[in-house]
Amino acid sequence: MLAQFNLGGAYLKGHGVSKDSIAAYKWLFLAAENGHNDARAICNALAKKLDADAVMKAQDLAKNWQAEFKKANKRQR
């Protein structure tokens, strides 16, 4: 969860990666889903700055990443 939060912040600010609001929202959304309260607050604020299509795209990317992550974990067991 902390890594997701940090990655979201990096994309939001452009630290070490290209600034990307959709990628930032994706990672912050994942961190928020995992219980990170600061991520939830930042994600909510970012959602107000993005248009609805961008938010939906970021949420879809997050959900797809989460599904792939779960599949990969099952294969490793």
N, C-alpha and C positions, 0 to 999 in steps of 0.2 A: 504494500500500500504506500509506503513512504517513497519507494522508487518510482511508482506511478505518479505520485504527487510532484516529485522532483523533476521528472521528465516533462510533465505538463507545464511546470514553471519554466523550464528551459525553452520549450517551444513558445510559450507565451512571451518571453522576453528576448528570445533569439540568442540565448547563451549556449554556444557550442554547436548550435544547429540553426538552420534558417527559421526565422520567425514564421509561425504557422498557427493561426488561431484555431483551425479545425483540429489539428493534431494536439494542440494544447487542451482543447475541450475534451477530446477523446481520452487522454491520459488523466485529466482531472476528474472526468466522469467516472472512470474506472476506480480511481482512488476514493471518490465519494461513495461509490457503490460498496466499497470495502470498509467503509466506516470512517474515513478521514474527514473530519468536520470542516477544516480549513479548505480542503479541496471542494467540498460541497458549496461553501460560500463563494469561492472564486468562480466555480463553474456556473453558479446561478448569476453572478454578475456578468460573466462573459456571455452567457446566453442572451442577456439583454442587449448586448452590443452586436450580436450576430443575427443574420436573418434566419427565419424558420427553416429554410432549406439547408443552411449550413449546420444548424443544430441537429437536424435529422440525419444529415450525412455523418457528422461526428459520432452521434449515438449509434448509428449502424456500424461504423468502423469499430467502435468500442465493443459492441455486442459480437461482431464477427471475430475480433481478436480474442475475446473471452471464450468463445466456442472453440476456436483453434487451440487455445492454451489448455482447455480442459481435455480435448482430444489427445494432445501431446502428452499430457500427464498420465492419461490412462494407458497409453502405449508404453510408457516407461516403467510401469508397474509390473 
